[in-house]
Amino acid sequence: MTANPRDGGARPQLSSEDSRLIQELVSEYCGLTHGIDSAFFLERRLAPRLEALGLSNFRDYYYYLRYDPGGPRELEDAVERLTTHETYLFREQYQLDAFTQELVPELAARFAARRRLTVWSAGCSTGEEVYTIAMLLREHERLRGWNVRVIGSDISRKVITKARRAVYGASSFRAITSYWQQKYFRDVEAGLEVREDLRAMCSFGQLNLLATDRYHAIGNCDVVFCRNVLMYLAAPARARIVDGFFDTLSRGGVLLLGHSESLLNVTTRFDLVHLTSDLAYRRPP
Ligand SMILES: C[S@@+](CC[C@H](N)C(=O)[O-])C[C@H]1O[C@@H](n2cnc3c(N)ncnc32)[C@H](O)[C@@H]1O
């Protein structure tokens, strides 16, 4: 194998066998398959880690990931480099409209006796989805005086730290209107910060969605947003995660996926809800 680049040698190259081993390990850990099937992509994203750890080849990196005491932490770092964290405020507005105009009134009627609504944004990345949902629910006339909580989770600690910090730059604001921006954000040195009253409705935690036995930490919820996450995962991982959502949702609670995702060939446990411009999935009441 090639020498350590620190010693002036060539960059280590990823053989197809090492690529397969690393892909398997990553997929076992978090379900991720989409995108990481390219050895070129893996090599480019992970080469800096070999250098940082002083390893001269990818097989040693694989052994490190699998057997070294530092392996679990390194695996988190590797996954961080292999996943996309793309997100922004008010992403997929048509779906948010369907949620507020068609689903929330129904949920408000269903849970009127308890006047409490809990929403989970699963795979929330840096938190824009969480704060978007919080803004919409805070202003919803049918939820006045309700106890509304929005919980965000992601496998990446880095994005969760950023979500808690709640300071965003221009790219997060590409789809927001000035009404929401002026009302819920204030200028700070590093960008625009979410106002404290909105932050108080939201909480964040690191969670690997494959660890369905840890969903109890989220508690029972009434709505799950899991948008643009399942599309990157293998079929068995999707099925397992969606089963976990089903068990976590209240009866009559709803699951919303990203625009290119569906439960086709994943599960038949949910009822399909046809909205004017979208589809959602309901746990039968
Ligand atoms: C493209 S972002 C989607 C963010 C947001 N839901 C949206 O639609 O704008 C996908 C997120 O899913 C997270 N993710 C991927 N696999 C995961 C897993 N097994 N458990 C938890 N989060 C995961 C990634 O870390 C990433 O932040």
The ligand as an ORCA input file, in Angstrom:
! r2SCAN-3c Opt
* xyz 0 1
  C     -30.512     16.323      4.163
  S     -30.598     16.484      5.905
  C     -32.316     16.793      6.109
  C     -32.600     17.919      7.070
  C     -34.075     18.306      7.192
  N     -34.866     17.191      7.636
  C     -34.592     18.860      5.900
  O     -35.328     18.166      5.186
  O     -34.276     19.997      5.563
  C     -30.424     14.773      6.424
  C     -30.002     14.621      7.880
  O     -30.241     13.271      8.270
  C     -29.252     12.900      9.194
  N     -29.174     11.429      9.275
  C     -28.756     10.571      8.324
  N     -28.802      9.308      8.795
  C     -29.266      9.380     10.065
  C     -29.531      8.414     11.072
  N     -29.318      7.097     10.874
  N     -29.991      8.848     12.263
  C     -30.209     10.166     12.477
  N     -29.977     11.128     11.566
  C     -29.512     10.733     10.371
  C     -27.999     13.542      8.654
  O     -27.005     13.697      9.663
  C     -28.524     14.878      8.118
  O     -28.332     15.917      9.021
*
